[in-house]
Structures are given as C-alpha cells and as structure tokens.
Amino acid sequence: MNYHQKQSDPFWEDETGNKIPTNRLTDLEKLSERVAVKLHKEAVKINEGLKKFKEEVIALCDQVYEASLEDTQTSGKNRKGNFTLFNFNRTLKIEVSISERIEFDDLTIQACKEKLDDFITSNTTGVDDFMRTLILSAFEKTSGSLDVKKVLTLRKYRDRTRSPLYKEAMDLLDKAIRRPDSKRYFRVFARNEEGKYELIDLNFSSI
C-alpha cells in the first residue's frame, strides 16, 4: 500500500486511481497530505517501539515470576499467572493479569438449557420465582449471543436446590465451557505525591 505521494511528483493518485495533476491541487490538500504522512510515520515508529517494549515487559515479568516460584519452592500449577510486583519502597507497581475468553459449546449448552427448562416446568420444590427469573434471564441473548457472566452465575445455586435436574444442568454447563484463548495484561503504576498509584497508560492490550 502506497501511503506517501511525493510533493515533487507531477501527478498524485486519488482514491479511485485517477492521476491528478499536482498543479490542480489546493494548498489545503497538499498540507493535509504532508501532515497525514508525517503522523502515520510517527505512529508506526511508536507502535513498533511499543511492541519491542511489550516483549521486554513479558520477559522481565516472567523472570520475576520464575524467581518467585524458585524462592517459594512451588510449581505454580494451580495459579493462573496473575501477580503484582513492587519496587523496594513500593512507589512503583506492576500488575500482570491473565484474562481467559470463555465460550460455550453449542450442543452442550443447548442440552443444559433443556434440562433447566425441565427443571422450571417440573414443579419441583425450590423452583420459585427468583430461580425461574434467574434462569430465563441468563439465557436471554444480546446481539445473538449469550451473556457468559449471566450463565455462569447459575453455578452458584448448584448446592442451593435439591433438584437432580438442576445439578445435571450444571454438570452440562461445566462441560459446555470452552476457553479458546487467553490474554496477558500488563499495567504500570507510579505513586503520586498523594500516595495514590497512577496508571501509566500504554494500551498494550491491542498489541
């Protein structure tokens, strides 16, 4: 993709591919070209610098994490990888967090929903208005998709009802959960004069 047209070129190409004589261009069009190209180059340079810095952040935080496991003589197998590290006087704070995207297997979550429908219509003890509303609300779709948090909330009530149907539905819900990917987030804070930590915004999440 050619983002840059030289000021000295006799013709500039417009968005439809037409060759326009540069002597027909306005001063504003030429100025806009110069500014857009300059800002694009600077943005690319900053983005590349952020990518390299993120790689360094990952490597250094991993170094601290591994040192922590060694220091405590633990394997970390039951940890997600979330942790916070500080400098010695705690004026600087680095937070590392893991966010896992959750999806549901279509067929299994449909089976779960059928079990819950049976639970609602079975007149079983414990199917009160609260539970009925909770279940129906959990399976309402927004833009064609289930609200994962709402559906997972149903698991809290597994041991609060005696109905085998509900427990079977929750077993199916557990089986329906898929974690296709995860993301690591890094946040850097510095303590201000008031003693509060202020975020240094790096917007790593999109890189």
C-alpha positions in Angstrom: 0.0 0.0 0.0 1.4 3.4 -1.0 0.7 5.9 1.7 3.0 8.6 0.6 3.0 10.8 -2.5 6.0 13.0 -3.1 5.5 16.7 -3.2 7.7 16.9 -6.4 5.6 14.3 -8.4 3.7 15.9 -11.3 0.7 13.7 -10.6 -1.0 12.3 -7.5 -3.2 9.3 -7.5 -6.6 9.7 -5.8 -8.7 7.1 -4.0 -10.2 5.9 -7.3 -6.8 5.5 -9.0 -7.1 8.7 -11.2 -4.0 10.6 -11.8 -4.5 14.2 -10.7 -2.0 17.0 -11.8 -0.4 18.4 -8.7 -0.9 21.9 -10.1 -4.6 21.3 -9.7 -4.3 20.5 -6.0 -5.2 23.1 -3.4 -2.7 24.2 -0.7 -5.0 22.6 1.9 -4.8 19.2 0.1 -1.0 19.4 -0.1 -0.8 20.4 3.6 -3.2 17.5 4.6 -1.0 15.1 2.6 2.2 16.2 4.4 0.6 16.1 7.9 -1.1 12.7 7.3 2.1 11.1 6.1 4.2 12.6 8.9 1.7 11.4 11.6 1.5 8.0 10.0 5.3 7.5 10.1 5.5 8.7 13.7 2.6 6.4 14.7 4.2 3.4 13.1 7.5 4.1 14.8 5.8 4.5 18.2 3.8 1.3 17.6 7.0 -0.7 16.7 8.6 0.7 19.9 5.7 -0.4 22.0 5.8 -3.9 20.5 9.5 -4.2 21.5 8.8 -2.8 24.9 6.0 -5.2 25.5 8.3 -8.1 24.6 10.7 -6.7 27.2 7.9 -6.4 29.8 6.9 -10.0 29.2 10.4 -11.3 29.5 11.2 -9.4 32.7 7.9 -10.2 34.4 8.4 -13.8 33.5 11.8 -13.6 35.1 10.3 -12.3 38.4 7.6 -14.9 38.3 10.0 -17.8 37.8 12.3 -16.4 40.6 9.2 -16.2 42.9 8.4 -19.9 42.2 12.0 -20.8 42.9 12.1 -18.7 46.1 8.9 -20.3 47.4 9.8 -23.7 46.1 6.4 -24.1 44.4 5.4 -25.1 40.9 2.7 -22.6 40.2 0.5 -25.3 38.7 -2.6 -24.0 40.5 -2.1 -20.4 39.6 -3.5 -18.5 36.6 -0.4 -16.3 36.4 -1.9 -13.2 38.0 0.5 -11.3 40.2 1.7 -7.9 41.3 5.3 -6.8 41.8 6.7 -3.7 43.5 10.0 -1.9 43.7 11.6 -1.9 47.2 9.9 1.2 48.6 6.6 0.4 46.8 6.5 3.6 44.8 6.2 1.6 41.6 3.7 -1.2 41.0 3.5 -3.6 38.0 0.3 -5.7 37.6 0.2 -8.9 35.5 -3.2 -10.4 34.8 -4.5 -13.2 32.7 -7.9 -12.9 31.0 -9.4 -16.0 29.5 -12.2 -15.7 26.9 -15.0 -18.1 27.6 -17.3 -19.6 25.0 -19.9 -22.4 25.2 -20.1 -25.5 23.1 -23.4 -25.0 21.2 -24.8 -28.6 21.6 -23.9 -28.9 25.2 -25.2 -25.6 26.3 -28.5 -26.3 24.4 -28.7 -29.6 26.4 -28.1 -27.6 29.6 -30.9 -25.2 28.6 -33.3 -28.2 28.0 -32.5 -29.6 31.5 -33.2 -26.2 33.0 -36.5 -25.9 31.1 -37.5 -29.2 32.5 -36.5 -28.0 35.9 -38.7 -24.9 35.6 -41.7 -26.9 34.4 -41.3 -29.8 36.8 -42.9 -28.1 39.8 -40.0 -29.4 41.8 -39.6 -27.9 45.3 -37.2 -25.0 45.0 -38.4 -23.6 41.7 -39.5 -20.3 43.0 -40.0 -17.0 41.0 -36.4 -16.0 41.8 -34.9 -19.1 40.2 -37.3 -19.0 37.3 -36.4 -15.4 36.5 -32.7 -16.0 37.0 -32.7 -18.9 34.5 -34.8 -17.2 31.9 -32.6 -14.0 32.2 -29.4 -16.0 31.9 -30.4 -17.4 28.5 -31.6 -14.2 27.0 -29.4 -13.4 24.0 -27.9 -10.0 23.2 -27.0 -9.5 19.6 -27.4 -13.2 19.1 -25.0 -14.2 21.8 -25.4 -15.4 25.4 -24.1 -13.3 28.3 -21.4 -15.6 29.6 -21.3 -14.0 33.1 -25.1 -14.4 33.5 -25.0 -18.0 32.5 -22.1 -18.8 34.8 -23.9 -17.2 37.7 -26.3 -20.2 37.6 -23.5 -22.4 39.0 -23.7 -20.6 42.4 -27.0 -22.2 43.0 -25.9 -25.8 42.3 -25.9 -26.7 46.0 -28.9 -24.5 46.9 -31.5 -26.7 45.3 -32.3 -30.4 45.8 -33.4 -31.0 42.3 -31.3 -33.6 40.4 -32.4 -31.8 37.2 -30.6 -28.6 38.2 -27.5 -30.4 39.2 -27.5 -32.3 35.9 -27.9 -29.0 34.1 -24.9 -27.5 35.9 -22.8 -30.6 35.1 -23.7 -29.9 31.4 -22.9 -26.2 31.9 -19.4 -27.2 33.2 -18.8 -29.4 30.2 -20.0 -26.7 27.8 -17.3 -24.2 28.8 -14.5 -23.6 26.3 -11.5 -21.4 26.7 -10.2 -20.9 23.2 -7.6 -18.3 24.1 -6.2 -16.1 26.9 -4.6 -12.7 27.0 -2.0 -11.3 29.3 -2.4 -7.7 30.5 0.4 -5.6 32.0 -0.2 -2.3 33.9 2.4 0.0 35.2 1.7 2.4 38.1 3.7 5.1 39.9 2.7 6.5 43.3 2.0 10.3 43.2 2.6 12.9 45.9 -0.8 12.0 47.5 0.2 8.3 47.9 -2.1 7.1 45.2 -1.0 4.8 42.3 -1.4 6.4 38.9 -1.6 4.3 35.8 0.9 4.9 33.0 -1.3 4.2 30.0 0.5 2.0 27.4 -2.5 0.4 25.8 -0.7 -3.0 25.4 -4.0 -4.9 25.0 -4.3 -4.2 21.3 -0.7 -5.0 20.5 
